[in-house]
Amino acid sequence: MINKNLLKNTGTFLLFGGPALFAFLAVVLIPFIYGLYLTFTNWSVGTGESTFVQFSNYVKVFKDEAFLTSLWFTIKYAFFCLLFSNVIAFFIALALTKKLRGSQFIRAGFFTPNLIGGIVLGYLWQTLFSQVFPYIGGKFGWEIFEKSWLGDSDKAFWALVIASVWQLVGYLIIIYIAGLAGVPKDILEAAEIDGANGIQKLAKIILPLAIPSIVICIFISITRSFLAYDVNLSLTKGGPFNSTEMVSYHIVQKAFLSNDYGTGQAEAIVLFVVVALIALTQTYFLKKREVEA
């Protein structure tokens, strides 16, 4: 009887969970393990030949100033993307949970940029920053827009942030709306009767109860920002003079254009560890706040 039940349960699992398990093994786990192995070799993209070099690729990673510079640049980019996208998305979601006329249409409008691919998004904003905004700046005498932002390293950084935030906000709004919808109306009404104003209700009731949504949105913001590649490629291509080269872009350049796949893969593993540590740390501390709430 036990064997029959075991076979039945195994067959059911393979029927429903087998395709997903196979996809996870083929697309995620096996490539990750093989990639980890390649970090200990000097595998050549062109010839396919490799020899075991132990930890020399990891030593090269921390001696590569270009990688460390791109990593620091990405950390700054991720911080501002996380900050602006979450603040904007939260308050828009808060406004849309009020019974506003046309709120469904507004939600769809904000979500639409998230449907645009990163390459298309980058070229769209490249046109805006290099042609449309300079034309408007010249016409109305707005000095900030008179020259293309993409030719200035500082402004190119903010161009990347603006384009990424514009795309990310719509996705986060949907999550925040779902979280805010779970805030009990009777608690808010009771607080209002007790004399609490809007700021007090936001700080003492809405934010603590929205912690689960905040955890998810911050996690998504961190992972998407650190792994950004397509927007960087299509909007700035790391320019001007490699000043906006993000770490994912640098890794691809190192692995495939410089034919140094072992070092490039080692840099990818280091990036994975950095992102995992940051994401898990923020999740841990915010989850503690969720329990307290």
Residue pairs with C-beta under 8 A, 6 or more apart in sequence:
35 265
35 268
35 269
36 265
36 269
38 50
38 261
38 262
38 265
39 57
39 58
39 262
39 265
39 266
39 269
40 52
40 53
40 54
40 55
40 57
40 262
41 50
41 51
41 52
41 53
41 262
42 50
42 51
42 53
42 57
42 262
43 49
43 50
43 261
43 262
44 50
44 259
44 261
45 255
45 256
45 259
45 261
46 259
50 262
53 262
57 262
57 263
57 265
57 266
58 266
58 270
60 263
60 266
61 67
61 263
61 266
61 267
61 270
62 68
64 254
64 263
64 267
66 242
66 245
66 250
67 247
67 250
67 251
67 254
67 267
69 245
70 245
70 246
70 247
70 249
70 250
71 247
71 271
71 274
73 157
73 243
73 244
73 245
73 246
73 247
74 225
74 226
74 228
74 246
74 247
74 248
76 157
77 157
77 160
77 161
77 164
77 225
77 228
77 246
78 221
78 222
78 225
78 226
80 161
81 161
81 164
81 165
81 168
81 221
81 224
81 225
82 218
82 221
82 222
82 225
84 161
84 165
85 164
85 165
85 168
85 169
85 172
85 221
86 172
86 214
86 217
86 218
86 221
88 165
88 169
89 168
89 169
89 170
89 172
89 173
89 176
89 217
90 172
90 176
90 210
90 214
90 217
92 110
92 169
92 173
93 172
93 173
93 176
93 177
93 180
94 176
94 180
94 202
94 206
96 103
96 106
96 107
96 173
96 177
97 177
97 180
97 181
100 106
107 173
107 174
107 177
110 169
110 170
110 173
111 170
111 171
111 173
111 174
112 170
113 121
113 166
113 167
113 169
113 170
114 167
114 168
114 170
114 171
116 124
116 167
117 230
118 167
118 228
118 229
118 230
118 231
118 234
119 230
119 233
119 234
120 234
121 163
121 167
121 230
121 231
121 234
121 235
122 163
122 230
122 231
122 232
122 233
122 234
122 235
123 234
123 235
125 159
125 162
125 163
125 166
125 235
126 150
126 234
126 235
129 148
129 149
129 150
129 159
129 235
130 148
130 149
130 150
131 148
133 145
133 148
133 149
134 145
134 146
134 147
134 148
136 142
136 145
137 143
137 144
137 145
137 146
137 147
138 145
138 146
149 155
149 156
149 158
149 159
150 156
150 159
150 235
150 236
150 239
150 240
151 240
152 240
153 240
153 241
153 243
153 244
156 236
156 239
156 240
156 243
156 244
157 243
157 244
159 235
159 236
160 231
160 232
160 235
160 236
160 244
160 246
163 231
163 235
164 224
164 225
164 228
164 231
167 231
168 220
168 221
168 224
171 220
172 217
172 220
172 221
175 213
175 216
175 217
175 220
176 210
176 213
176 217
178 213
179 209
179 210
179 212
179 213
179 214
180 206
180 210
180 213
182 209
183 205
183 206
183 209
183 210
184 209
187 205
188 201
188 205
188 206
191 200
191 201
191 204
191 205
192 201
196 204
196 205
207 214
208 289
208 292
208 293
209 293
211 286
211 287
211 289
211 290
211 293
212 290
214 286
215 282
215 283
215 286
215 287
215 290
218 282
218 286
219 279
219 282
219 283
222 275
222 278
222 279
222 282
223 275
223 279
226 247
226 248
226 271
226 274
226 275
226 278
227 248
227 275
228 246
228 248
229 246
229 248
229 249
229 252
232 238
232 244
232 245
232 246
232 248
232 249
233 249
236 244
238 244
238 245
238 246
238 249
238 250
238 253
245 253
247 267
247 271
248 271
250 267
251 264
251 267
251 268
251 271
252 264
254 260
254 263
254 264
254 267
255 261
255 263
255 264
255 265
255 268
256 264
258 264
